[in-house]
């Protein structure tokens, strides 16, 4: 499984301005065959900090995700409201049961 943890520092009002684009991206991404989980959220104590948590079946699924029309539309929306910073971390991992046995 491929896990992405994305931290985005935005400007005040950017999250609200991008709400429709974020909702469309989340919905379309969740419908992709290799998507296990795809979530946008903002931090409760810092509403200009957004997080994207993504779980993909494999790297091929993630690579396909980057080529799809909803990704291009989201990138266009981000160009209109550029973030102050973005930190992307990708992990290759295996889902384990909780609690561990």
C-alpha positions in Angstrom: 0.0 0.0 0.0 1.2 3.5 -0.8 0.4 6.2 1.8 0.7 10.0 1.1 0.6 12.5 3.9 0.4 16.0 2.5 0.5 19.2 4.6 -0.5 22.4 2.9 -0.2 25.8 4.4 -2.7 28.1 2.8 -3.7 31.7 3.0 -6.8 32.9 4.8 -9.8 32.3 2.7 -8.1 29.9 0.3 -9.8 26.8 1.7 -13.2 28.4 1.4 -12.5 29.6 -2.1 -11.4 26.1 -3.1 -14.1 24.1 -1.3 -15.9 23.1 -4.5 -12.7 22.0 -6.2 -11.6 20.1 -3.0 -15.0 18.3 -2.8 -14.9 17.3 -6.5 -11.3 16.0 -6.1 -12.1 14.0 -3.0 -15.2 12.4 -4.6 -13.5 11.6 -7.9 -10.4 10.2 -6.3 -12.3 8.0 -3.9 -14.1 6.5 -7.0 -10.8 5.5 -8.6 -10.2 1.7 -8.7 -6.9 1.7 -6.7 -8.0 4.3 -4.1 -8.3 2.8 -0.6 -8.8 6.2 1.2 -8.7 9.9 0.2 -9.4 12.6 2.7 -9.0 16.4 2.8 -9.2 18.1 6.2 -8.2 21.3 8.0 -6.6 21.5 11.4 -9.0 22.6 14.1 -6.6 25.0 15.8 -5.1 26.3 12.5 -7.6 26.6 9.7 -4.9 27.6 7.2 -3.3 24.2 7.6 -4.8 21.6 5.3 -4.0 17.9 5.2 -4.5 15.3 2.5 -4.3 11.7 3.5 -4.2 9.2 0.7 -4.0 5.4 0.7 -3.5 3.7 -2.7 -3.4 0.0 -3.5 -0.1 0.3 -5.3 2.2 2.8 -7.1 0.6 2.1 -10.4 -2.8 3.3 -9.0 -1.2 6.5 -7.7 0.6 7.2 -11.1 -2.7 6.8 -12.9 -4.4 9.2 -10.4 -1.9 11.9 -11.5 -3.0 11.6 -15.1 -6.8 11.9 -14.6 -9.0 14.9 -15.6 -10.0 15.7 -12.0 -6.3 16.0 -11.0 -5.8 18.5 -13.8 -8.9 20.5 -12.7 -7.7 20.5 -9.1 -4.2 21.7 -10.2 -5.9 24.5 -12.0 -7.8 25.5 -8.9 -4.6 25.4 -6.8 -2.8 27.7 -9.4 -5.6 30.3 -8.7 -5.0 30.0 -4.9 -1.4 29.0 -4.5 -0.4 27.6 -1.1 2.3 29.2 1.0 4.0 25.8 1.4 3.4 22.2 0.7 5.1 19.2 2.3 4.4 15.7 0.7 5.6 12.5 2.3 5.1 9.2 0.6 5.4 5.8 2.4 5.3 2.2 1.2 3.6 0.2 3.9 1.4 -2.7 4.9 -1.9 -2.3 6.7 -1.7 -4.1 10.0 -4.6 -5.1 12.3 -5.2 -3.0 15.4 -4.5 -3.8 18.1 -1.4 -5.8 16.9 -1.5 -9.4 17.7 
